[in-house]
Amino acid sequence: IGMMSKAISQYVSLMSLEKEYGQGMTRKVLKAEMGLYLKKKKNEQEGERPLLRSYPWQFYLTYEKSLIAMYALQDAVGEERVNAALHKIMEEFAYIRNGFPSPLDLMQALREVTPAELQYMLTDLFETITLHDNRAVSASCEPLDSGTYKVNLKVSCRKFRSDAWGKETEIPIRDYISVGILDEKGEEIYLKKHLIDRPEMGIEVVVERLPHRAGIDPFLILIDKNRDDN
C-alpha cells in the first residue's frame, strides 16, 4: 500500500510542478531525490527490496525511488500512456467499497500501456533492483560546410542487478537511453533516445547550433551509480 499510494501521489505532484515551472525544476527535484535514494540505500538494515515488494516503512523506496521510477517510465513511454493507466485504476476502483488497488494492479495497468520494446523498464524500475553506470568517455565536434556541426560521442553504458545487500551482477544492456547535446548555456540542442546494445558505443549526431557539451542520460533520469560523469 505504501508504494502504491506514494508512487501515484509523488508522480502527480511532480508532473504538476513540471507544468507550472518547467522541466528545469523537475530535473532539480529528481537529482535531489536520486541522491537521497542512493545515500539511504547504503544504510538499509533489513535489505533493500524491489520497489514492487517494498515495505511501507522503507520510506526511501516508497517516496524517493517510487518518484524516480514513475518519472523514468513517463520519460520513456510518454505522459499520456501513464495517465491512461492511472485513469484505468481510478475507474476500476472508484466505487468498490471493500477493496483497494494493490501495487500489482498498478503494474498491470502500466504494463498494458507500455510498448513491447520498453517492457524491460517495468522489470528494471519496479520488479528488481537495477542500477546503471552511464559515462561519457569523449566528445568531439566538427563544423560542416552546411553550417551544421557533427558531434562524435563515445559512451560507456553498463547495467547491473543488485541483491538486497548490494551485491551487483552485470547484465547485458539493450536499453533506450537519452543522448543529449547542450549549448554553452546548458540548453538542449539535441535530446533523443538511442538504442544502446553494447557496453561501449560511438554515437554520431549532426546539430544546427554550436555544441558545448554532450552526454548520455545527461539529466539523470535513470538510477546511475556515478552521477558525475554522464
Sequence and secondary structure as in RCSB ss.txt:
>XXXX:A:sequence
IGMMSKAISQYVSLMSLEKEYGQGMTRKVLKAEMGLYLKKKKNEQEGERPLLRSYPWQFYLTYEKSLIAMYALQD
AVGEERVNAALHKIMEEFAYIRNGFPSPLDLMQALREVTPAELQYMLTDLFETITLHDNRAVSASCEPLDSGTYK
VNLKVSCRKFRSDAWGKETEIPIRDYISVGILDEKGEEIYLKKHLIDRPEMGIEVVVERLPHRAGIDPFLILIDK
NRDDN
>XXXX:A:secstr
 HHHHHHHHHHHHHHHHHHHH HHHHHHHHHHHHHHHHHHHTT SS    GGG  TT HIIIIIIHHHHHHHHHH
HH HHHHHHHHHHHHHHHTT TT    HHHHHHHHHHHS GGGTHHHIIIIIS EEEEEEEEEEEEEE TTS EE
EEEEEEEEEEEE TTS EEEE   EEEEEEEE TTS EEEEEEEEE SSEEEEEEEESS   EEEESTT  S BS
 TT  
